[in-house]
Amino acid sequence: MKREKETDWAKAINFIPKDREIIVYDCQDGEIRFKIGDGKTKVNDLPFTDDNSFAVLDGTFIVGE
């Protein structure tokens, strides 16, 4: 799991989280948001978990479904 401020994640343009790695965003408005790595997508291109653009199938995270 990695946790940073939203502004710091915006600078991490080449960081690719490991498969199933949890990425925590501390947003400027006080909200906390999460992304889940797939091992191939850059962190800024991953959807937030609350965007409903991921699925869990047999314990495996599938991003973009």
CHARMM-style PDB file with segment names, atoms N, HN, CA, C and O in Angstrom:
ATOM      1  N   MET     1       0.843  -1.175   0.000  1.00  0.00      PROA
ATOM      2  CA  MET     1       0.000   0.000   0.000  1.00  0.00      PROA
ATOM      3  C   MET     1       0.885   1.233   0.000  1.00  0.00      PROA
ATOM      4  O   MET     1       1.897   1.283   0.699  1.00  0.00      PROA
ATOM      5  N   LYS     2       0.504   2.213  -0.776  1.00  0.00      PROA
ATOM      6  HN  LYS     2      -0.319   2.173  -1.343  1.00  0.00      PROA
ATOM      7  CA  LYS     2       1.222   3.484  -0.823  1.00  0.00      PROA
ATOM      8  C   LYS     2       0.219   4.610  -0.595  1.00  0.00      PROA
ATOM      9  O   LYS     2      -0.896   4.581  -1.115  1.00  0.00      PROA
ATOM     10  N   ARG     3       0.633   5.601   0.191  1.00  0.00      PROA
ATOM     11  HN  ARG     3       1.539   5.625   0.613  1.00  0.00      PROA
ATOM     12  CA  ARG     3      -0.259   6.712   0.504  1.00  0.00      PROA
ATOM     13  C   ARG     3       0.490   8.028   0.346  1.00  0.00      PROA
ATOM     14  O   ARG     3       1.570   8.215   0.907  1.00  0.00      PROA
ATOM     15  N   GLU     4      -0.103   8.942  -0.430  1.00  0.00      PROA
ATOM     16  HN  GLU     4      -0.980   8.790  -0.886  1.00  0.00      PROA
ATOM     17  CA  GLU     4       0.489  10.257  -0.673  1.00  0.00      PROA
ATOM     18  C   GLU     4      -0.627  11.283  -0.842  1.00  0.00      PROA
ATOM     19  O   GLU     4      -1.800  10.934  -0.980  1.00  0.00      PROA
ATOM     20  N   LYS     5      -0.241  12.532  -0.828  1.00  0.00      PROA
ATOM     21  HN  LYS     5       0.711  12.816  -0.717  1.00  0.00      PROA
ATOM     22  CA  LYS     5      -1.181  13.609  -1.127  1.00  0.00      PROA
ATOM     23  C   LYS     5      -1.545  13.560  -2.602  1.00  0.00      PROA
ATOM     24  O   LYS     5      -0.752  13.125  -3.437  1.00  0.00      PROA
ATOM     25  N   GLU     6      -2.740  14.007  -2.906  1.00  0.00      PROA
ATOM     26  HN  GLU     6      -3.384  14.360  -2.227  1.00  0.00      PROA
ATOM     27  CA  GLU     6      -3.240  14.050  -4.283  1.00  0.00      PROA
ATOM     28  C   GLU     6      -2.271  14.792  -5.208  1.00  0.00      PROA
ATOM     29  O   GLU     6      -2.038  14.359  -6.336  1.00  0.00      PROA
ATOM     30  N   THR     7      -1.712  15.895  -4.738  1.00  0.00      PROA
ATOM     31  HN  THR     7      -1.901  16.246  -3.821  1.00  0.00      PROA
ATOM     32  CA  THR     7      -0.792  16.682  -5.562  1.00  0.00      PROA
ATOM     33  C   THR     7       0.508  15.915  -5.850  1.00  0.00      PROA
ATOM     34  O   THR     7       1.105  16.087  -6.913  1.00  0.00      PROA
ATOM     35  N   ASP     8       0.940  15.081  -4.918  1.00  0.00      PROA
ATOM     36  HN  ASP     8       0.455  14.942  -4.054  1.00  0.00      PROA
ATOM     37  CA  ASP     8       2.143  14.279  -5.152  1.00  0.00      PROA
ATOM     38  C   ASP     8       1.882  13.167  -6.156  1.00  0.00      PROA
ATOM     39  O   ASP     8       2.740  12.873  -6.988  1.00  0.00      PROA
ATOM     40  N   TRP     9       0.708  12.544  -6.088  1.00  0.00      PROA
ATOM     41  HN  TRP     9       0.011  12.783  -5.412  1.00  0.00      PROA
ATOM     42  CA  TRP     9       0.377  11.497  -7.059  1.00  0.00      PROA
ATOM     43  C   TRP     9       0.303  12.065  -8.471  1.00  0.00      PROA
ATOM     44  O   TRP     9       0.646  11.377  -9.432  1.00  0.00      PROA
ATOM     45  N   ALA    10      -0.133  13.297  -8.606  1.00  0.00      PROA
ATOM     46  HN  ALA    10      -0.411  13.856  -7.825  1.00  0.00      PROA
ATOM     47  CA  ALA    10      -0.216  13.924  -9.931  1.00  0.00      PROA
ATOM     48  C   ALA    10       1.159  14.027 -10.583  1.00  0.00      PROA
ATOM     49  O   ALA    10       1.267  14.054 -11.809  1.00  0.00      PROA
ATOM     50  N   LYS    11       2.204  14.084  -9.769  1.00  0.00      PROA
ATOM     51  HN  LYS    11       2.116  14.062  -8.773  1.00  0.00      PROA
ATOM     52  CA  LYS    11       3.577  14.174 -10.276  1.00  0.00      PROA
ATOM     53  C   LYS    11       4.173  12.808 -10.604  1.00  0.00      PROA
ATOM     54  O   LYS    11       5.217  12.737 -11.253  1.00  0.00      PROA
ATOM     55  N   ALA    12       3.542  11.738 -10.174  1.00  0.00      PROA
ATOM     56  HN  ALA    12       2.694  11.795  -9.646  1.00  0.00      PROA
ATOM     57  CA  ALA    12       4.072  10.381 -10.345  1.00  0.00      PROA
ATOM     58  C   ALA    12       3.682   9.815 -11.704  1.00  0.00      PROA
ATOM     59  O   ALA    12       3.022   8.778 -11.782  1.00  0.00      PROA
ATOM     60  N   ILE    13       4.083  10.487 -12.764  1.00  0.00      PROA
ATOM     61  HN  ILE    13       4.619  11.329 -12.701  1.00  0.00      PROA
ATOM     62  CA  ILE    13       3.585  10.160 -14.100  1.00  0.00      PROA
ATOM     63  C   ILE    13       4.072   8.812 -14.644  1.00  0.00      PROA
ATOM     64  O   ILE    13       3.440   8.262 -15.546  1.00  0.00      PROA
ATOM     65  N   ASN    14       5.159   8.273 -14.131  1.00  0.00      PROA
ATOM     66  HN  ASN    14       5.673   8.720 -13.399  1.00  0.00      PROA
ATOM     67  CA  ASN    14       5.672   7.002 -14.647  1.00  0.00      PROA
ATOM     68  C   ASN    14       5.531   5.845 -13.662  1.00  0.00      PROA
ATOM     69  O   ASN    14       5.995   4.739 -13.940  1.00  0.00      PROA
ATOM     70  N   PHE    15       4.900   6.084 -12.521  1.00  0.00      PROA
ATOM     71  HN  PHE    15       4.523   6.982 -12.295  1.00  0.00      PROA
ATOM     72  CA  PHE    15       4.778   5.037 -11.500  1.00  0.00      PROA
ATOM     73  C   PHE    15       3.693   4.038 -11.870  1.00  0.00      PROA
ATOM     74  O   PHE    15       2.552   4.419 -12.134  1.00  0.00      PROA
ATOM     75  N   ILE    16       4.050   2.760 -11.888  1.00  0.00      PROA
ATOM     76  HN  ILE    16       4.976   2.450 -11.673  1.00  0.00      PROA
ATOM     77  CA  ILE    16       3.107   1.682 -12.160  1.00  0.00      PROA
ATOM     78  C   ILE    16       2.967   0.850 -10.886  1.00  0.00      PROA
ATOM     79  O   ILE    16       3.901   0.141 -10.510  1.00  0.00      PROA
ATOM     80  N   PRO    17       1.825   0.926 -10.223  1.00  0.00      PROA
ATOM     81  CA  PRO    17       1.621   0.122  -9.020  1.00  0.00      PROA
ATOM     82  C   PRO    17       1.598  -1.370  -9.347  1.00  0.00      PROA
ATOM     83  O   PRO    17       1.179  -1.774 -10.432  1.00  0.00      PROA
ATOM     84  N   LYS    18       2.044  -2.162  -8.413  1.00  0.00      PROA
ATOM     85  HN  LYS    18       2.384  -1.834  -7.531  1.00  0.00      PROA
ATOM     86  CA  LYS    18       2.025  -3.610  -8.579  1.00  0.00      PROA
ATOM     87  C   LYS    18       0.585  -4.103  -8.641  1.00  0.00      PROA
ATOM     88  O   LYS    18      -0.338  -3.411  -8.211  1.00  0.00      PROA
ATOM     89  N   ASP    19       0.404  -5.303  -9.179  1.00  0.00      PROA
ATOM     90  HN  ASP    19       1.154  -5.865  -9.528  1.00  0.00      PROA
ATOM     91  CA  ASP    19      -0.906  -5.915  -9.243  1.00  0.00      PROA
ATOM     92  C   ASP    19      -1.497  -6.013  -7.837  1.00  0.00      PROA
ATOM     93  O   ASP    19      -0.880  -6.591  -6.942  1.00  0.00      PROA
ATOM     94  N   ARG    20      -2.685  -5.452  -7.642  1.00  0.00      PROA
ATOM     95  HN  ARG    20      -3.186  -4.982  -8.369  1.00  0.00      PROA
ATOM     96  CA  ARG    20      -3.440  -5.438  -6.385  1.00  0.00      PROA
ATOM     97  C   ARG    20      -2.861  -4.496  -5.328  1.00  0.00      PROA
ATOM     98  O   ARG    20      -3.318  -4.506  -4.185  1.00  0.00      PROA
ATOM     99  N   GLU    21      -1.872  -3.690  -5.684  1.00  0.00      PROA
ATOM    100  HN  GLU    21      -1.501  -3.682  -6.613  1.00  0.00      PROA
ATOM    101  CA  GLU    21      -1.333  -2.714  -4.730  1.00  0.00      PROA
ATOM    102  C   GLU    21      -2.351  -1.596  -4.526  1.00  0.00      PROA
ATOM    103  O   GLU    21      -2.893  -1.063  -5.494  1.00  0.00      PROA
ATOM    104  N   ILE    22      -2.606  -1.248  -3.295  1.00  0.00      PROA
ATOM    105  HN  ILE    22      -2.165  -1.681  -2.508  1.00  0.00      PROA
ATOM    106  CA  ILE    22      -3.579  -0.212  -2.963  1.00  0.00      PROA
ATOM    107  C   ILE    22      -2.874   1.141  -2.934  1.00  0.00      PROA
ATOM    108  O   ILE    22      -1.843   1.304  -2.281  1.00  0.00      PROA
ATOM    109  N   ILE    23      -3.439   2.095  -3.644  1.00  0.00      PROA
ATOM    110  HN  ILE    23      -4.276   1.962  -4.175  1.00  0.00      PROA
ATOM    111  CA  ILE    23      -2.901   3.444  -3.735  1.00  0.00      PROA
ATOM    112  C   ILE    23      -3.905   4.375  -3.058  1.00  0.00      PROA
ATOM    113  O   ILE    23      -5.069   4.437  -3.452  1.00  0.00      PROA
ATOM    114  N   VAL    24      -3.448   5.094  -2.043  1.00  0.00      PROA
ATOM    115  HN  VAL    24      -2.502   5.044  -1.723  1.00  0.00      PROA
ATOM    116  CA  VAL    24      -4.326   5.968  -1.267  1.00  0.00      PROA
ATOM    117  C   VAL    24      -4.014   7.419  -1.604  1.00  0.00      PROA
ATOM    118  O   VAL    24      -2.859   7.844  -1.567  1.00  0.00      PROA
ATOM    119  N   TYR    25      -5.046   8.163  -1.929  1.00  0.00      PROA
ATOM    120  HN  TYR    25      -5.984   7.817  -1.959  1.00  0.00      PROA
ATOM    121  CA  TYR    25      -4.939   9.587  -2.241  1.00  0.00      PROA
ATOM    122  C   TYR    25      -5.521  10.385  -1.083  1.00  0.00      PROA
ATOM    123  O   TYR    25      -6.691  10.214  -0.741  1.00  0.00      PROA
ATOM    124  N   ASP    26      -4.721  11.252  -0.478  1.00  0.00      PROA
ATOM    125  HN  ASP    26      -3.771  11.391  -0.756  1.00  0.00      PROA
ATOM    126  CA  ASP    26      -5.222  12.217   0.492  1.00  0.00      PROA
ATOM    127  C   ASP    26      -5.538  13.487  -0.289  1.00  0.00      PROA
ATOM    128  O   ASP    26      -4.630  14.230  -0.660  1.00  0.00      PROA
ATOM    129  N   CYS    27      -6.810  13.738  -0.541  1.00  0.00      PROA
ATOM    130  HN  CYS    27      -7.548  13.134  -0.240  1.00  0.00      PROA
ATOM    131  CA  CYS    27      -7.235  14.858  -1.375  1.00  0.00      PROA
ATOM    132  C   CYS    27      -7.235  16.173  -0.595  1.00  0.00      PROA
ATOM    133  O   CYS    27      -7.337  16.193   0.631  1.00  0.00      PROA
ATOM    134  N   GLN    28      -7.118  17.252  -1.334  1.00  0.00      PROA
ATOM    135  HN  GLN    28      -7.036  17.237  -2.331  1.00  0.00      PROA
ATOM    136  CA  GLN    28      -7.061  18.579  -0.729  1.00  0.00      PROA
ATOM    137  C   GLN    28      -8.336  18.928   0.023  1.00  0.00      PROA
ATOM    138  O   GLN    28      -8.298  19.709   0.973  1.00  0.00      PROA
ATOM    139  N   ASP    29      -9.468  18.358  -0.389  1.00  0.00      PROA
ATOM    140  HN  ASP    29      -9.499  17.723  -1.161  1.00  0.00      PROA
ATOM    141  CA  ASP    29     -10.735  18.659   0.283  1.00  0.00      PROA
ATOM    142  C   ASP    29     -10.972  17.780   1.514  1.00  0.00      PROA
ATOM    143  O   ASP    29     -12.043  17.829   2.120  1.00  0.00      PROA
ATOM    144  N   GLY    30      -9.959  16.970   1.884  1.00  0.00      PROA
ATOM    145  HN  GLY    30      -9.090  16.930   1.392  1.00  0.00      PROA
ATOM    146  CA  GLY    30     -10.054  16.116   3.054  1.00  0.00      PROA
ATOM    147  C   GLY    30     -10.553  14.717   2.756  1.00  0.00      PROA
ATOM    148  O   GLY    30     -10.520  13.843   3.622  1.00  0.00      PROA
ATOM    149  N   GLU    31     -11.017  14.501   1.531  1.00  0.00      PROA
ATOM    150  HN  GLU    31     -11.044  15.211   0.827  1.00  0.00      PROA
ATOM    151  CA  GLU    31     -11.498  13.190   1.126  1.00  0.00      PROA
ATOM    152  C   GLU    31     -10.316  12.232   0.953  1.00  0.00      PROA
ATOM    153  O   GLU    31      -9.215  12.656   0.601  1.00  0.00      PROA
ATOM    154  N   ILE    32     -10.543  10.962   1.198  1.00  0.00      PROA
ATOM    155  HN  ILE    32     -11.437  10.618   1.484  1.00  0.00      PROA
ATOM    156  CA  ILE    32      -9.537   9.929   0.950  1.00  0.00      PROA
ATOM    157  C   ILE    32     -10.090   9.028  -0.136  1.00  0.00      PROA
ATOM    158  O   ILE    32     -11.199   8.507  -0.017  1.00  0.00      PROA
ATOM    159  N   ARG    33      -9.309   8.844  -1.205  1.00  0.00      PROA
ATOM    160  HN  ARG    33      -8.409   9.267  -1.302  1.00  0.00      PROA
ATOM    161  CA  ARG    33      -9.745   8.020  -2.336  1.00  0.00      PROA
ATOM    162  C   ARG    33      -8.721   6.914  -2.575  1.00  0.00      PROA
ATOM    163  O   ARG    33      -7.567   7.021  -2.160  1.00  0.00      PROA
ATOM    164  N   PHE    34      -9.154   5.856  -3.246  1.00  0.00      PROA
ATOM    165  HN  PHE    34     -10.092   5.769  -3.584  1.00  0.00      PROA
ATOM    166  CA  PHE    34      -8.306   4.683  -3.450  1.00  0.00      PROA
ATOM    167  C   PHE    34      -8.270   4.268  -4.914  1.00  0.00      PROA
ATOM    168  O   PHE    34      -9.240   4.433  -5.653  1.00  0.00      PROA
ATOM    169  N   LYS    35      -7.131   3.729  -5.307  1.00  0.00      PROA
ATOM    170  HN  LYS    35      -6.343   3.595  -4.706  1.00  0.00      PROA
ATOM    171  CA  LYS    35      -6.970   3.071  -6.597  1.00  0.00      PROA
ATOM    172  C   LYS    35      -6.336   1.720  -6.315  1.00  0.00      PROA
ATOM    173  O   LYS    35      -5.710   1.528  -5.273  1.00  0.00      PROA
ATOM    174  N   ILE    36      -6.496   0.790  -7.238  1.00  0.00      PROA
ATOM    175  HN  ILE    36      -7.005   0.947  -8.085  1.00  0.00      PROA
ATOM    176  CA  ILE    36      -5.901  -0.528  -7.093  1.00  0.00      PROA
ATOM    177  C   ILE    36      -5.085  -0.820  -8.340  1.00  0.00      PROA
ATOM    178  O   ILE    36      -5.599  -0.781  -9.458  1.00  0.00      PROA
ATOM    179  N   GLY    37      -3.802  -1.113  -8.133  1.00  0.00      PROA
ATOM    180  HN  GLY    37      -3.385  -1.145  -7.224  1.00  0.00      PROA
ATOM    181  CA  GLY    37      -2.901  -1.377  -9.249  1.00  0.00      PROA
ATOM    182  C   GLY    37      -3.209  -2.680  -9.960  1.00  0.00      PROA
ATOM    183  O   GLY    37      -3.759  -3.617  -9.381  1.00  0.00      PROA
ATOM    184  N   ASP    38      -2.837  -2.714 -11.241  1.00  0.00      PROA
ATOM    185  HN  ASP    38      -2.390  -1.953 -11.712  1.00  0.00      PROA
ATOM    186  CA  ASP    38      -2.984  -3.938 -12.028  1.00  0.00      PROA
ATOM    187  C   ASP    38      -1.640  -4.446 -12.549  1.00  0.00      PROA
ATOM    188  O   ASP    38      -1.588  -5.434 -13.281  1.00  0.00      PROA
ATOM    189  N   GLY    39      -0.555  -3.770 -12.169  1.00  0.00      PROA
ATOM    190  HN  GLY    39      -0.597  -2.967 -11.574  1.00  0.00      PROA
ATOM    191  CA  GLY    39       0.777  -4.198 -12.572  1.00  0.00      PROA
ATOM    192  C   GLY    39       1.207  -3.741 -13.950  1.00  0.00      PROA
ATOM    193  O   GLY    39       2.318  -4.048 -14.382  1.00  0.00      PROA
ATOM    194  N   LYS    40       0.340  -3.003 -14.658  1.00  0.00      PROA
ATOM    195  HN  LYS    40      -0.562  -2.753 -14.307  1.00  0.00      PROA
ATOM    196  CA  LYS    40       0.717  -2.556 -16.006  1.00  0.00      PROA
ATOM    197  C   LYS    40       0.262  -1.142 -16.348  1.00  0.00      PROA
ATOM    198  O   LYS    40       0.746  -0.557 -17.317  1.00  0.00      PROA
ATOM    199  N   THR    41      -0.664  -0.584 -15.565  1.00  0.00      PROA
ATOM    200  HN  THR    41      -1.057  -1.059 -14.778  1.00  0.00      PROA
ATOM    201  CA  THR    41      -1.213   0.738 -15.844  1.00  0.00      PROA
ATOM    202  C   THR    41      -0.587   1.786 -14.921  1.00  0.00      PROA
ATOM    203  O   THR    41      -0.450   1.563 -13.718  1.00  0.00      PROA
ATOM    204  N   LYS    42      -0.208   2.932 -15.497  1.00  0.00      PROA
ATOM    205  HN  LYS    42      -0.319   3.113 -16.474  1.00  0.00      PROA
ATOM    206  CA  LYS    42       0.352   4.023 -14.691  1.00  0.00      PROA
ATOM    207  C   LYS    42      -0.687   4.527 -13.705  1.00  0.00      PROA
ATOM    208  O   LYS    42      -1.885   4.532 -13.988  1.00  0.00      PROA
ATOM    209  N   VAL    43      -0.208   4.949 -12.547  1.00  0.00      PROA
ATOM    210  HN  VAL    43       0.765   4.945 -12.317  1.00  0.00      PROA
ATOM    211  CA  VAL    43      -1.101   5.324 -11.452  1.00  0.00      PROA
ATOM    212  C   VAL    43      -2.113   6.395 -11.855  1.00  0.00      PROA
ATOM    213  O   VAL    43      -3.269   6.329 -11.437  1.00  0.00      PROA
ATOM    214  N   ASN    44      -1.710   7.366 -12.646  1.00  0.00      PROA
ATOM    215  HN  ASN    44      -0.771   7.420 -12.986  1.00  0.00      PROA
ATOM    216  CA  ASN    44      -2.625   8.434 -13.033  1.00  0.00      PROA
ATOM    217  C   ASN    44      -3.668   7.984 -14.056  1.00  0.00      PROA
ATOM    218  O   ASN    44      -4.657   8.682 -14.279  1.00  0.00      PROA
ATOM    219  N   ASP    45      -3.455   6.828 -14.673  1.00  0.00      PROA
ATOM    220  HN  ASP    45      -2.651   6.261 -14.492  1.00  0.00      PROA
ATOM    221  CA  ASP    45      -4.422   6.291 -15.632  1.00  0.00      PROA
ATOM    222  C   ASP    45      -5.382   5.283 -14.999  1.00  0.00      PROA
ATOM    223  O   ASP    45      -6.350   4.868 -15.637  1.00  0.00      PROA
ATOM    224  N   LEU    46      -5.122   4.888 -13.758  1.00  0.00      PROA
ATOM    225  HN  LEU    46      -4.336   5.225 -13.241  1.00  0.00      PROA
ATOM    226  CA  LEU    46      -6.011   3.957 -13.069  1.00  0.00      PROA
ATOM    227  C   LEU    46      -7.272   4.677 -12.603  1.00  0.00      PROA
ATOM    228  O   LEU    46      -7.207   5.841 -12.208  1.00  0.00      PROA
ATOM    229  N   PRO    47      -8.410   4.004 -12.643  1.00  0.00      PROA
ATOM    230  CA  PRO    47      -9.632   4.610 -12.120  1.00  0.00      PROA
ATOM    231  C   PRO    47      -9.649   4.543 -10.594  1.00  0.00      PROA
ATOM    232  O   PRO    47      -9.003   3.679 -10.001  1.00  0.00      PROA
ATOM    233  N   PHE    48     -10.375   5.439  -9.972  1.00  0.00      PROA
ATOM    234  HN  PHE    48     -10.900   6.141 -10.454  1.00  0.00      PROA
ATOM    235  CA  PHE    48     -10.594   5.353  -8.540  1.00  0.00      PROA
ATOM    236  C   PHE    48     -11.602   4.237  -8.285  1.00  0.00      PROA
ATOM    237  O   PHE    48     -12.469   3.980  -9.119  1.00  0.00      PROA
ATOM    238  N   THR    49     -11.492   3.579  -7.144  1.00  0.00      PROA
ATOM    239  HN  THR    49     -10.787   3.788  -6.466  1.00  0.00      PROA
ATOM    240  CA  THR    49     -12.395   2.465  -6.836  1.00  0.00      PROA
ATOM    241  C   THR    49     -13.846   2.921  -6.758  1.00  0.00      PROA
ATOM    242  O   THR    49     -14.750   2.141  -7.057  1.00  0.00      PROA
ATOM    243  N   ASP    50     -14.086   4.169  -6.360  1.00  0.00      PROA
ATOM    244  HN  ASP    50     -13.351   4.802  -6.117  1.00  0.00      PROA
ATOM    245  CA  ASP    50     -15.459   4.650  -6.259  1.00  0.00      PROA
ATOM    246  C   ASP    50     -16.035   5.070  -7.603  1.00  0.00      PROA
ATOM    247  O   ASP    50     -17.181   5.514  -7.669  1.00  0.00      PROA
ATOM    248  N   ASP    51     -15.258   4.938  -8.679  1.00  0.00      PROA
ATOM    249  HN  ASP    51     -14.326   4.578  -8.626  1.00  0.00      PROA
ATOM    250  CA  ASP    51     -15.765   5.216 -10.028  1.00  0.00      PROA
ATOM    251  C   ASP    51     -16.496   4.015 -10.623  1.00  0.00      PROA
ATOM    252  O   ASP    51     -17.048   4.098 -11.721  1.00  0.00      PROA
ATOM    253  N   ASN    52     -16.496   2.892  -9.888  1.00  0.00      PROA
ATOM    254  HN  ASN    52     -16.047   2.825  -8.996  1.00  0.00      PROA
ATOM    255  CA  ASN    52     -17.163   1.657 -10.327  1.00  0.00      PROA
ATOM    256  C   ASN    52     -16.641   1.144 -11.662  1.00  0.00      PROA
ATOM    257  O   ASN    52     -17.389   0.526 -12.420  1.00  0.00      PROA
ATOM    258  N   SER    53     -15.373   1.390 -11.958  1.00  0.00      PROA
ATOM    259  HN  SER    53     -14.765   1.892 -11.342  1.00  0.00      PROA
ATOM    260  CA  SER    53     -14.797   0.916 -13.213  1.00  0.00      PROA
ATOM    261  C   SER    53     -13.817  -0.226 -12.974  1.00  0.00      PROA
ATOM    262  O   SER    53     -12.868  -0.419 -13.734  1.00  0.00      PROA
ATOM    263  N   PHE    54     -14.061  -0.974 -11.911  1.00  0.00      PROA
ATOM    264  HN  PHE    54     -14.832  -0.817 -11.294  1.00  0.00      PROA
ATOM    265  CA  PHE    54     -13.269  -2.162 -11.674  1.00  0.00      PROA
ATOM    266  C   PHE    54     -14.205  -3.244 -11.151  1.00  0.00      PROA
ATOM    267  O   PHE    54     -15.321  -2.961 -10.715  1.00  0.00      PROA
ATOM    268  N   ALA    55     -13.741  -4.471 -11.200  1.00  0.00      PROA
ATOM    269  HN  ALA    55     -12.835  -4.701 -11.554  1.00  0.00      PROA
ATOM    270  CA  ALA    55     -14.541  -5.585 -10.701  1.00  0.00      PROA
ATOM    271  C   ALA    55     -13.630  -6.545  -9.966  1.00  0.00      PROA
ATOM    272  O   ALA    55     -12.416  -6.545 -10.173  1.00  0.00      PROA
ATOM    273  N   VAL    56     -14.212  -7.355  -9.114  1.00  0.00      PROA
ATOM    274  HN  VAL    56     -15.197  -7.355  -8.946  1.00  0.00      PROA
ATOM    275  CA  VAL    56     -13.465  -8.405  -8.441  1.00  0.00      PROA
ATOM    276  C   VAL    56     -14.075  -9.727  -8.858  1.00  0.00      PROA
ATOM    277  O   VAL    56     -15.264  -9.972  -8.652  1.00  0.00      PROA
ATOM    278  N   LEU    57     -13.247 -10.578  -9.446  1.00  0.00      PROA
ATOM    279  HN  LEU    57     -12.282 -10.380  -9.613  1.00  0.00      PROA
ATOM    280  CA  LEU    57     -13.709 -11.870  -9.926  1.00  0.00      PROA
ATOM    281  C   LEU    57     -12.822 -12.952  -9.336  1.00  0.00      PROA
ATOM    282  O   LEU    57     -11.626 -12.990  -9.625  1.00  0.00      PROA
ATOM    283  N   ASP    58     -13.369 -13.815  -8.532  1.00  0.00      PROA
ATOM    284  HN  ASP    58     -14.341 -13.784  -8.297  1.00  0.00      PROA
ATOM    285  CA  ASP    58     -12.595 -14.873  -7.874  1.00  0.00      PROA
ATOM    286  C   ASP    58     -11.387 -14.329  -7.128  1.00  0.00      PROA
ATOM    287  O   ASP    58     -10.323 -14.948  -7.139  1.00  0.00      PROA
ATOM    288  N   GLY    59     -11.536 -13.182  -6.481  1.00  0.00      PROA
ATOM    289  HN  GLY    59     -12.400 -12.679  -6.472  1.00  0.00      PROA
ATOM    290  CA  GLY    59     -10.449 -12.595  -5.705  1.00  0.00      PROA
ATOM    291  C   GLY    59      -9.441 -11.833  -6.540  1.00  0.00      PROA
ATOM    292  O   GLY    59      -8.444 -11.348  -6.004  1.00  0.00      PROA
ATOM    293  N   THR    60      -9.676 -11.714  -7.849  1.00  0.00      PROA
ATOM    294  HN  THR    60     -10.486 -12.107  -8.283  1.00  0.00      PROA
ATOM    295  CA  THR    60      -8.754 -11.001  -8.735  1.00  0.00      PROA
ATOM    296  C   THR    60      -9.382  -9.675  -9.137  1.00  0.00      PROA
ATOM    297  O   THR    60     -10.540  -9.632  -9.552  1.00  0.00      PROA
ATOM    298  N   PHE    61      -8.619  -8.597  -9.016  1.00  0.00      PROA
ATOM    299  HN  PHE    61      -7.678  -8.632  -8.679  1.00  0.00      PROA
ATOM    300  CA  PHE    61      -9.097  -7.279  -9.426  1.00  0.00      PROA
ATOM    301  C   PHE    61      -8.978  -7.137 -10.934  1.00  0.00      PROA
ATOM    302  O   PHE    61      -7.931  -7.429 -11.511  1.00  0.00      PROA
ATOM    303  N   ILE    62     -10.036  -6.694 -11.562  1.00  0.00      PROA
ATOM    304  HN  ILE    62     -10.887  -6.456 -11.093  1.00  0.00      PROA
ATOM    305  CA  ILE    62     -10.050  -6.464 -13.001  1.00  0.00      PROA
ATOM    306  C   ILE    62     -10.389  -4.998 -13.212  1.00  0.00      PROA
ATOM    307  O   ILE    62     -11.499  -4.565 -12.903  1.00  0.00      PROA
ATOM    308  N   VAL    63      -9.444  -4.237 -13.733  1.00  0.00      PROA
ATOM    309  HN  VAL    63      -8.542  -4.589 -13.984  1.00  0.00      PROA
ATOM    310  CA  VAL    63      -9.634  -2.812 -13.933  1.00  0.00      PROA
ATOM    311  C   VAL    63     -10.174  -2.579 -15.341  1.00  0.00      PROA
ATOM    312  O   VAL    63      -9.718  -3.186 -16.310  1.00  0.00      PROA
ATOM    313  N   GLY    64     -11.164  -1.679 -15.429  1.00  0.00      PROA
ATOM    314  HN  GLY    64     -11.535  -1.186 -14.642  1.00  0.00      PROA
ATOM    315  CA  GLY    64     -11.693  -1.290 -16.737  1.00  0.00      PROA
ATOM    316  C   GLY    64     -12.835  -2.137 -17.210  1.00  0.00      PROA
ATOM    317  O   GLY    64     -13.220  -2.025 -18.373  1.00  0.00      PROA
ATOM    318  N   GLU    65     -13.401  -2.977 -16.379  1.00  0.00      PROA
ATOM    319  HN  GLU    65     -13.088  -3.067 -15.433  1.00  0.00      PROA
ATOM    320  CA  GLU    65     -14.543  -3.800 -16.776  1.00  0.00      PROA
ATOM    321  C   GLU    65     -15.817  -3.002 -16.670  1.00  0.00      PROA
ATOM    322  OT1 GLU    65     -16.895  -3.519 -16.961  1.00  0.00      PROA
TER     323      GLU     65
END
